Structure formats: structure tokens, C-alpha cells
Amino acid sequence: MTFHEHFHFPHYFAGKIRTEIEHLYSSVAIGNLAQAIIVIFEPIFLYTVVGLTITEILGFMAAVYALYAITIVAGGKFAAKFGYFRSILLSVPFQIVYWFLILGSENNIGLLVAAALAFALQKTFYWPALHASMAQYSDKQQTAREFSVMYAIMNLMQIVGPMIGGFLSVMLGINALFVIASFIYFCSVIPLFWSKEKISKKSYRFHDTLELYKKYPSRFVGFFGFGEELLVLTIWPIFIYIVLTNYQDIGTLVTLATLIATGLGLYIGFYTDKHSKGSLLKAGTLIYALTWLVRIPIISPFGTFIADALSRTTKTLVFIPTSALTYERAKKTSVIPYVIGFEQMLSLGKLLACVVGIMVFAATGSFVALFIVAAIFSLFYFLI
């Protein structure tokens, strides 16, 4: 019996998960392996090879999320009309083009303009469709558990990926990572062909999302908290590189830290389905904000490992309840309008984090100041 035919943990799930979720798990596993091989090395590549400064890297990401905040509406319309899995499939070539444009920017920095657009379009067709799939097909009695398994799959790939990436970067060079990751990522479309998604061809109007903003303003502002995630994915890897200086050591450190977080994430998913998601989210937010402050005195590889492990572990206390609440609320209201609101506010939060980060780093030149900015942004999660 193959993975895509049956995927069921009888002592973990309350009931059998739907086939669409199984196929989504398979696609996410392959796609995240590819991303895990390269993602931590992307900002390092921009910093060390392309030669961008910290503020320039943040400026590049600001352009990505400014574009995404606009183009996401088109992504919602496409997913509503043509289906979630077709939208995810369409996102794949944009991700591959983005990686090759980043690679080419070593010789032509102007390619970063096109790279920002390609990355924004990848997000446009991928994330709303992924979230809508989880909201649409998950079982309301075990939403957190179903997402925690997806989160565990992502983490497992992030355990394997950085080690592979670190090894290959040493053996073949960091340029080869982009080519290898692109091939693997392309294979992530295969499980999507297994599914016979029923397409309702509903129309989506941005007006519906605006109405949700008016009805639940603080809830959507809470998604600004993901501004801290922008700093996790761009600034933290560069800081690790400065402390460790070796690609393979970076891959090993991230692998070990992620391994610790994965087991906890599965337990949190089980716990979240049986307890108040809001209470867990608030407790997790406070703990997670404090982990940013733990990074301040770091000057050694061991300190970096402890901080990264704490961050990844405590982030599960925030991310799993947030995702479960989002999917449940989307299903209760209207799936596409809600997930578009979630992703648009998330992107605006990351855009704001870029702008604030640019101003703070330009004034101080301090990574510690950026860690404090991230801690402040994470407090927005309280509003969710």
C-alpha cells in the first residue's frame, strides 16, 4: 500500500484524513525538501556572493512583499475559478525561475528586479491555494493535528535539507544547490496529479475580504506578527553565517535545532485540538517573544545552536494554534476571502518589518537591534 493510497495514524488522528490532504502532504514533502536545501543559503548567497548589504537585502524582500500584497488578489481569483491544486501547480515554474534569477544576479544584479516579481508570483499562486486546501479539506475535529503533521513534514525536510545543502555547497559549490533544488522542486507537482479535485468554479471578489477586515480588524492586524518571520528567514541565517562561517556547520546546526522542534510540534497539534487554541497561542506568543531576546548575548556557535533550537521549538506554540484557528475560521466564514486576508496582512506585516529593519539597521548597524524589532513584531500574535 503506497503513501498516496493510505496515510493514517490511528492513535494520533481522530479519524481518517481526506485523500486531498494526503496528496497535499506528498507535494509539500517534496517541495519543502527542495526549499530546505537552499532556503537558508539564499540570503547568505545575496550577502556573500552578490554582495548586497543587510539593508539592501531587506529592500529586496520589501519589494517582494509589496508586489505580493497586490498580486495576491489575482491568486485568489485563479484558485477560486480553476482549483487549488492547479494554482499550486502554476506556482512551481515561478519558484524555479526565481532561483535561477537569483543565481544569475551574481553577474547581473539587475536580474533581482525580475526575481522579486517571480517570487511574488510564486507566493501569489501557492500560499492562498495551500491554505484554502487545508481549510477546505481538513476535519474540523482534528484541524490542528492535520496541520501539525504537515508542519512535521516541513520540519523533517528541513532536517534533511540543510545537511544536504551544506554538504553539496562544500562539494559542488553553492551555485549547484540552485540547480539541484530546482529539479527536486519540479517533482513536487507529481502528487497533485494523483488528486481528482472537484472544482466548484466560485468567483472571488476582493470586496469579500474587505468585509472580513471590517468585521474582524484586530484578528487580521494580528497577522502582522509574521513580520518577525521575515527577519528569521533573512537576517538570522546571515548572523549564523557570520558566527559559524562554514556552510556545512550551518546546515548541521539548523538540522539539529529543527529535529528538536519536530517532535514537540506533533504533540502541540494533538494538544491544541483538545484545548483552547487562543489560550495556547497567547502563552506561546509570550514565550516566543522572549526567545528573540535570548539571541542578544550570542557570540559562540553553541550559543547560536541553543538560540535556534529555542526559537524553532517555541515557534510551534505560535504557528500551530494560529494555523488551526485560521483554517477553522476560514471554513466558518468563506475560505478564499479569509485566506487572502490572512496572506495579505501577513505580507504587509513582512513589508513593514523590512521598512523598520532598514531604518533600524541603517541607524545602528546592529543585529541586536533587529532582534529587538523581531521581538516587538511577534507581540502582534496576541491579537489573533
C-alpha positions as CSV (number, residue, x, y, z in Angstrom):
1,M,0.0,0.0,0.0
2,T,1.6,3.2,-1.1
3,F,1.8,6.5,0.7
4,H,-0.7,8.3,-1.5
5,E,-3.2,5.5,-1.2
6,H,-3.4,5.5,2.6
7,F,-1.9,7.7,5.3
8,H,-3.4,7.2,8.7
9,F,-2.1,7.2,12.3
10,P,-5.0,5.6,14.2
11,H,-3.7,6.6,17.6
12,Y,-2.9,10.2,16.6
13,F,-5.8,11.3,14.3
14,A,-9.5,11.2,15.5
15,G,-10.4,9.9,12.0
16,K,-9.0,9.2,8.6
17,I,-7.8,12.2,6.7
18,R,-9.1,13.0,3.3
19,T,-7.3,12.0,0.1
20,E,-6.8,15.6,-0.9
21,I,-4.8,16.2,2.3
22,E,-2.7,13.1,1.7
23,H,-1.7,14.3,-1.7
24,L,-1.0,17.7,-0.3
25,Y,1.3,16.1,2.2
26,S,3.2,14.4,-0.5
27,S,3.6,17.5,-2.6
28,V,4.6,19.6,0.4
29,A,7.2,17.0,1.4
30,I,9.0,17.1,-2.0
31,G,8.7,20.9,-2.3
32,N,10.0,21.6,1.1
33,L,12.9,19.3,0.7
34,A,14.0,21.4,-2.3
35,Q,13.4,24.6,-0.4
36,A,15.2,23.3,2.7
37,I,18.3,22.5,0.7
38,I,18.6,26.1,-0.5
39,V,16.4,28.5,1.6
40,I,18.9,29.2,4.5
41,F,21.6,29.8,1.9
42,E,19.6,32.3,-0.2
43,P,20.2,35.3,2.0
44,I,23.8,34.2,2.5
45,F,24.3,34.0,-1.3
46,L,22.9,37.5,-1.7
47,Y,25.2,38.7,1.1
48,T,28.4,37.0,0.3
49,V,28.3,36.3,-3.5
50,V,26.1,39.0,-4.9
51,G,27.4,41.5,-2.4
52,L,24.2,43.0,-1.1
53,T,24.3,44.8,2.3
54,I,21.8,43.9,5.1
55,T,19.7,47.0,4.2
56,E,19.7,46.1,0.5
57,I,18.6,42.5,1.3
58,L,15.7,43.9,3.3
59,G,14.9,46.3,0.5
60,F,14.8,43.3,-1.9
61,M,12.4,41.5,0.4
62,A,10.3,44.6,0.8
63,A,9.8,44.7,-3.0
64,V,8.7,41.1,-3.0
65,Y,6.1,41.5,-0.3
66,A,4.9,44.9,-1.7
67,L,4.2,43.1,-5.0
68,Y,2.7,40.1,-3.3
69,A,0.3,42.2,-1.3
70,I,-1.1,43.4,-4.6
71,T,-0.9,40.3,-6.8
72,I,-2.4,38.0,-4.2
73,V,-5.9,39.1,-5.2
74,A,-5.3,37.6,-8.7
75,G,-4.1,34.4,-7.0
76,G,-7.4,34.2,-5.1
77,K,-9.4,34.6,-8.3
78,F,-7.4,32.0,-10.1
79,A,-7.7,29.4,-7.2
80,A,-11.4,30.0,-6.9
81,K,-12.1,29.6,-10.6
82,F,-9.6,26.8,-11.6
83,G,-9.0,24.9,-8.4
84,Y,-6.5,25.0,-5.5
85,F,-4.2,22.3,-6.9
86,R,-3.9,23.9,-10.3
87,S,-3.0,27.1,-8.6
88,I,-0.2,25.3,-6.7
89,L,1.0,23.7,-9.9
90,L,1.2,27.1,-11.6
91,S,3.4,28.4,-8.8
92,V,6.1,25.9,-9.4
93,P,7.7,27.4,-12.5
94,F,7.8,30.9,-10.9
95,Q,9.8,29.4,-7.9
96,I,12.3,27.8,-10.3
97,V,12.7,31.0,-12.4
98,Y,13.2,32.9,-9.1
99,W,16.1,30.7,-8.1
100,F,17.8,30.9,-11.5
101,L,17.4,34.7,-11.5
102,I,19.0,34.8,-8.0
103,L,21.8,32.7,-9.4
104,G,22.2,35.0,-12.4
105,S,22.3,38.1,-10.2
106,E,25.9,37.3,-9.3
107,N,26.8,38.6,-12.8
108,N,23.9,40.9,-13.4
109,I,22.4,42.5,-10.3
110,G,19.6,43.9,-12.4
111,L,18.0,40.4,-12.5
112,L,17.0,40.9,-8.9
113,V,14.1,43.1,-10.2
114,A,12.7,40.2,-12.2
115,A,13.5,37.9,-9.3
116,A,11.3,39.9,-6.9
117,L,8.4,39.7,-9.3
118,A,8.9,35.9,-9.9
119,F,9.0,35.3,-6.2
120,A,5.9,37.4,-5.6
121,L,4.0,35.4,-8.3
122,Q,5.1,32.1,-6.8
123,K,3.6,33.2,-3.5
124,T,0.5,34.5,-5.2
125,F,-0.4,31.1,-6.7
126,Y,1.0,28.9,-4.0
127,W,0.1,30.1,-0.5
128,P,-3.6,31.1,-0.9
129,A,-4.2,27.8,-2.6
130,L,-2.3,25.8,0.0
131,H,-4.2,27.4,2.9
132,A,-7.5,27.1,1.2
133,S,-6.9,23.4,0.6
134,M,-6.2,22.8,4.3
135,A,-9.2,24.9,5.3
136,Q,-11.5,23.2,2.8
137,Y,-10.4,19.6,3.3
138,S,-9.3,19.3,6.9
139,D,-11.5,17.7,9.5
140,K,-12.8,20.3,12.0
141,Q,-12.3,17.8,14.8
142,Q,-8.6,17.4,14.1
143,T,-7.6,20.5,12.2
144,A,-4.6,21.2,14.4
145,R,-3.4,17.6,14.2
146,E,-3.7,17.5,10.4
147,F,-1.7,20.8,10.1
148,S,0.8,19.7,12.7
149,V,1.6,16.6,10.6
150,M,2.1,18.9,7.6
151,Y,4.3,21.1,9.9
152,A,6.2,18.0,10.9
153,I,6.7,17.0,7.3
154,M,8.1,20.5,6.6
155,N,10.4,20.2,9.6
156,L,11.6,16.7,8.6
157,M,12.5,18.1,5.2
158,Q,14.3,20.9,7.0
159,I,16.2,18.4,9.0
160,V,17.5,16.6,5.9
161,G,17.7,19.6,3.6
162,P,20.2,21.9,5.3
163,M,22.6,18.9,5.8
164,I,22.3,18.0,2.2
165,G,22.6,21.7,1.2
166,G,25.7,22.2,3.5
167,F,27.4,19.1,2.1
168,L,26.7,19.9,-1.5
169,S,27.8,23.5,-1.1
170,V,31.1,22.3,0.1
171,M,31.5,19.6,-2.5
172,L,30.0,21.2,-5.6
173,G,29.6,24.9,-4.7
174,I,26.6,26.9,-3.7
175,N,25.6,27.6,-7.3
176,A,24.9,23.8,-7.8
177,L,22.4,24.0,-4.9
178,F,20.1,26.1,-7.0
179,V,20.1,23.7,-9.9
180,I,19.6,20.6,-7.7
181,A,16.8,22.3,-5.7
182,S,15.0,23.4,-8.8
183,F,14.9,19.8,-10.2
184,I,13.6,18.4,-6.9
185,Y,11.0,21.2,-6.6
186,F,9.7,20.5,-10.1
187,C,9.0,16.9,-8.9
188,S,6.6,18.3,-6.2
189,V,3.9,18.7,-8.9
190,I,3.6,14.9,-9.3
191,P,1.4,14.2,-6.3
192,L,-1.0,16.9,-7.4
193,F,-1.9,14.8,-10.5
194,W,-3.0,11.9,-8.2
195,S,-5.9,14.0,-6.9
196,K,-9.2,14.4,-8.6
197,E,-10.0,17.8,-7.1
198,K,-13.7,18.8,-7.5
199,I,-13.6,22.4,-8.8
200,S,-16.6,24.5,-7.9
201,K,-15.5,27.5,-10.0
202,K,-16.7,30.0,-7.5
203,S,-16.0,33.7,-8.1
204,Y,-13.8,35.6,-5.7
205,R,-14.2,39.4,-5.1
206,F,-11.7,41.3,-3.0
207,H,-14.7,43.1,-1.6
208,D,-15.5,40.0,0.4
209,T,-12.0,40.2,2.0
210,L,-12.5,43.9,2.8
211,E,-15.8,43.0,4.6
212,L,-13.9,40.5,6.8
213,Y,-11.3,43.2,7.6
214,K,-14.2,45.4,8.8
215,K,-15.7,42.6,10.8
216,Y,-12.5,41.2,12.5
217,P,-10.0,44.1,12.4
218,S,-7.8,43.1,15.4
219,R,-7.7,39.5,14.2
220,F,-6.2,40.4,10.9
221,V,-3.8,43.0,12.3
222,G,-2.5,40.2,14.5
223,F,-1.1,38.6,11.3
224,F,1.4,41.5,11.2
225,G,3.3,39.3,13.8
226,F,4.7,37.4,10.8
227,G,7.0,40.3,10.3
228,E,9.3,38.6,12.7
229,E,9.3,35.6,10.4
230,L,10.8,37.8,7.7
231,L,13.7,38.5,9.9
232,V,14.1,34.8,10.8
233,L,14.4,33.9,7.1
234,T,16.7,36.7,6.0
235,I,18.7,38.2,8.9
236,W,19.1,35.2,11.2
237,P,20.8,33.0,8.5
238,I,23.3,35.8,7.8
239,F,24.0,36.2,11.5
240,I,24.6,32.4,11.8
241,Y,27.0,32.6,8.8
242,I,29.0,35.4,10.5
243,V,29.3,33.3,13.7
244,L,30.0,29.9,12.0
245,T,31.5,31.0,8.6
246,N,31.1,27.4,7.3
247,Y,28.2,26.2,5.1
248,Q,28.3,22.6,6.4
249,D,28.3,23.7,10.0
250,I,25.3,25.9,9.3
251,G,23.4,23.0,7.8
252,T,24.2,20.8,10.7
253,L,23.2,23.4,13.3
254,V,19.8,24.0,11.6
255,T,19.2,20.3,11.3
256,L,19.7,19.6,15.0
257,A,17.6,22.5,16.0
258,T,14.8,21.5,13.7
259,L,14.8,17.9,14.9
260,I,14.1,19.1,18.5
261,A,11.2,21.2,17.2
262,T,9.5,18.5,15.1
263,G,8.6,16.1,17.9
264,L,7.2,18.9,20.0
265,G,5.2,20.2,17.1
266,L,3.3,16.8,16.7
267,Y,2.4,16.9,20.4
268,I,1.3,20.5,20.2
269,G,-1.0,19.6,17.4
270,F,-2.6,16.9,19.4
271,Y,-2.9,19.2,22.5
272,T,-4.3,22.1,20.5
273,D,-7.3,20.1,19.2
274,K,-8.3,19.3,22.8
275,H,-7.7,22.6,24.5
276,S,-8.3,26.3,23.9
277,K,-6.3,27.4,20.9
278,G,-6.5,31.1,21.9
279,S,-5.0,30.5,25.3
280,L,-2.2,28.3,23.9
281,L,-1.5,31.0,21.3
282,K,-1.2,33.7,23.9
283,A,1.1,31.7,26.1
284,G,3.2,30.7,23.1
285,T,3.5,34.3,21.9
286,L,4.9,35.5,25.2
287,I,7.5,32.7,25.3
288,Y,8.4,33.1,21.6
289,A,8.9,36.8,22.0
290,L,11.4,36.2,24.8
291,T,13.4,33.8,22.7
292,W,14.3,36.7,20.4
293,L,15.9,38.4,23.4
294,V,17.9,35.3,24.2
295,R,19.7,35.8,20.9
296,I,21.2,39.2,22.1
297,P,24.2,37.9,24.0
298,I,25.2,35.2,21.4
299,I,28.8,35.2,20.4
300,S,29.6,31.5,20.0
301,P,28.4,28.5,17.8
302,F,27.0,26.7,20.8
303,G,25.0,29.8,21.8
304,T,23.7,30.1,18.2
305,F,22.5,26.4,18.4
306,I,20.7,27.0,21.7
307,A,19.0,30.1,20.4
308,D,18.0,28.5,17.1
309,A,16.7,25.4,18.9
310,L,14.7,27.5,21.4
311,S,13.3,29.6,18.6
312,R,12.2,26.7,16.4
313,T,10.7,24.9,19.3
314,T,8.7,27.8,20.8
315,K,7.5,28.9,17.3
316,T,5.4,25.7,17.2
317,L,3.5,27.1,20.2
318,V,2.5,30.0,18.0
319,F,2.3,28.7,14.5
320,I,0.2,25.6,15.0
321,P,-2.6,27.2,17.0
322,T,-2.5,30.2,14.6
323,S,-2.9,28.0,11.6
324,A,-5.6,25.8,13.2
325,L,-7.6,28.9,14.1
326,T,-7.1,30.4,10.7
327,Y,-8.4,27.2,8.9
328,E,-11.3,26.8,11.2
329,R,-12.4,30.5,10.9
330,A,-11.9,30.3,7.1
331,K,-14.2,27.3,6.9
332,K,-16.8,29.0,9.1
333,T,-16.8,32.3,7.0
334,S,-15.6,32.0,3.4
335,V,-12.4,30.1,2.6
336,I,-10.8,32.1,-0.2
337,P,-11.7,35.6,1.1
338,Y,-10.4,34.6,4.6
339,V,-7.1,33.1,3.5
340,I,-6.5,36.0,1.1
341,G,-6.9,38.3,4.1
342,F,-4.5,36.2,6.1
343,E,-1.8,36.2,3.5
344,Q,-2.3,39.9,2.6
345,M,-2.0,41.0,6.2
346,L,1.0,38.7,6.6
347,S,2.7,40.2,3.6
348,L,2.0,43.7,4.8
349,G,3.5,42.8,8.2
350,K,6.6,41.5,6.5
351,L,6.8,44.6,4.3
352,L,6.6,46.8,7.5
353,A,9.3,44.7,9.2
354,C,11.5,45.3,6.2
355,V,11.0,49.0,6.3
356,V,11.5,49.2,10.0
357,G,14.5,46.9,9.8
358,I,16.1,49.0,7.1
359,M,15.8,52.2,9.2
360,V,17.0,50.5,12.4
361,F,20.0,48.8,10.9
362,A,20.9,51.9,8.9
363,A,20.9,53.9,12.2
364,T,22.6,51.3,14.4
365,G,24.4,48.7,12.2
366,S,23.4,46.2,15.0
367,F,21.9,42.7,14.6
368,V,20.8,43.0,18.3
369,A,18.6,46.0,17.3
370,L,16.9,43.8,14.6
371,F,16.3,41.0,17.2
372,I,14.5,43.5,19.4
373,V,12.4,44.6,16.4
374,A,11.5,41.0,15.7
375,A,10.5,40.5,19.4
376,I,8.2,43.6,19.2
377,F,6.6,42.3,15.9
378,S,5.9,38.9,17.5
379,L,3.7,40.6,20.1
380,F,1.1,41.2,17.3
381,Y,0.3,37.5,17.6
382,F,-1.6,38.3,20.8
383,L,-4.3,39.9,18.7
384,I,-5.1,36.7,16.7
